[in-house]
Amino acid sequence: MCLSRKTNGTMKWKINNKHPRFILLDDDLLALMLAEKIIQKYYRRSQIMTFSTPKEAIEYVEAKDSIGNDRDTVFLTDLHMPEMDGFDVLDRMENTVKTKGRRLHIFVLSAATPPDDIRRVLSYNYVIGFLDKPFSDEKMEHIISCIQYPL
């Protein structure tokens, strides 16, 4: 499911023609490897940053030059992680989204998630969508569709 990317009643952007950057956050290293391989099939020249701890991913995203206006960034995070869960990550991302959000597309990926948690994820106005694990070609195509053709 893609959420509407509206601001003041108008649609935001269409993804630009450059290869997007990807930031992947998951405490499961195998899941990170799988997602990276799938993304590379679609965007061979994209920069893909992988993080297994939320702290490192947040520090990277909050860094001054990590996300610029030169190209879009897709941030894909797991929801259930030991040190800091995906909700904490989303809460921390709020200020970053306000300053860098025009080119930042956030998706949450998780397995066996209760409906209340899915609703909570989708209540963040800057989350584009929620996807069930495992990551797959179909989910990658869904992400591409969501960021190229927002509702």
C-alpha positions in Angstrom: 0.0 0.0 0.0 1.3 3.5 -0.9 0.2 6.5 1.0 -0.6 9.8 -0.5 2.3 12.2 -0.7 0.3 15.4 -0.7 1.3 18.8 0.7 -1.1 21.6 0.8 -3.5 19.7 -1.5 -0.9 19.2 -4.3 1.1 16.1 -5.2 4.8 16.2 -4.4 7.5 15.1 -6.8 8.1 12.4 -9.3 11.4 10.6 -8.7 14.1 12.2 -10.7 15.9 10.4 -13.5 19.1 9.7 -11.6 19.5 6.4 -9.8 18.1 6.7 -6.3 20.3 6.1 -3.2 19.1 3.4 -0.8 19.5 3.2 3.0 18.6 -0.2 4.4 18.2 -0.8 8.2 17.7 -4.3 9.5 19.3 -6.3 12.4 19.0 -9.4 10.2 22.2 -9.5 8.1 20.7 -12.1 5.7 17.7 -9.8 5.1 20.1 -6.9 4.4 22.0 -9.0 1.9 18.8 -10.2 0.1 17.5 -6.6 -0.1 20.8 -5.3 -1.5 20.9 -8.0 -4.2 17.3 -7.3 -5.3 17.9 -3.5 -5.4 21.0 -4.1 -7.5 19.0 -5.9 -10.1 16.9 -2.8 -10.6 19.4 -0.1 -10.0 23.0 -1.3 -10.8 24.6 2.1 -10.3 22.7 3.1 -7.1 24.5 3.7 -3.9 23.3 1.2 -1.3 24.1 1.8 2.4 23.3 -1.0 4.8 23.1 -0.7 8.6 22.4 -3.4 11.2 21.9 -1.0 14.1 19.4 1.9 14.2 22.0 4.3 15.8 24.4 4.0 12.9 21.6 4.5 10.3 20.1 7.5 12.1 23.6 9.1 12.4 24.1 8.6 8.7 20.8 10.0 7.7 21.1 13.0 10.1 24.6 13.8 8.7 24.7 17.1 6.8 25.4 15.8 3.4 23.9 12.3 3.5 20.7 13.2 1.7 20.9 16.0 -0.8 18.6 17.5 -3.4 20.7 15.8 -6.2 18.8 12.6 -6.1 16.1 10.6 -4.3 16.8 8.4 -1.3 14.8 5.4 -0.3 15.0 4.5 3.4 13.8 1.0 4.1 13.7 0.0 7.8 12.8 -3.1 9.7 10.2 -2.6 12.5 11.3 -5.1 15.1 14.9 -4.7 16.3 16.5 -5.3 19.7 18.1 -2.0 20.8 15.7 0.5 19.2 12.6 -0.5 17.3 11.3 0.9 14.1 8.9 3.2 15.9 11.8 4.8 17.7 13.6 5.2 14.4 10.6 6.8 12.8 10.2 9.2 15.8 13.9 10.2 15.5 13.5 10.7 11.7 10.8 13.3 12.1 13.1 16.3 12.2 15.2 14.9 9.4 12.2 14.4 7.2 11.2 18.1 7.8 14.5 19.3 6.5 15.3 16.6 3.9 11.9 15.1 3.2 11.5 16.3 -0.4 13.8 13.6 -1.6 13.5 11.0 1.2 11.0 8.1 0.7 10.5 6.0 3.9 9.1 2.4 3.8 8.8 0.0 6.7 9.4 -3.7 6.2 8.5 -6.3 8.9 7.4 -9.9 9.5 4.4 -11.0 11.5 3.3 -7.6 12.5 -0.1 -7.1 14.3 -2.6 -4.9 12.5 -2.4 -2.2 15.3 1.4 -1.9 14.6 0.8 -1.6 10.9 -1.8 1.2 11.5 0.6 2.9 13.8 3.4 2.8 11.2 1.0 4.2 8.5 0.0 7.0 10.9 3.4 8.7 10.4 2.6 11.1 7.6 6.1 10.7 6.0 6.0 6.9 5.8 5.0 5.9 2.2 4.2 2.3 2.8 4.4 -0.9 4.9 5.7 -4.1 3.3 5.7 -7.7 4.7 8.9 -9.6 4.9 10.6 -11.1 3.1 11.8 -8.5 0.6 11.2 -9.6 -3.0 11.2 -8.4 -6.6 7.5 -7.7 -6.3 8.1 -5.5 -3.3 10.9 -3.6 -5.0 8.6 -3.0 -8.0 6.0 -1.7 -5.5 8.5 0.7 -4.0 9.4 2.0 -7.5 5.7 2.4 -8.3 5.1 4.3 -5.1 7.9 6.8 -5.5 7.5 7.3 -9.2 3.7 7.7 -9.2 2.6 9.0 -5.8 -1.2 9.1 -5.1 
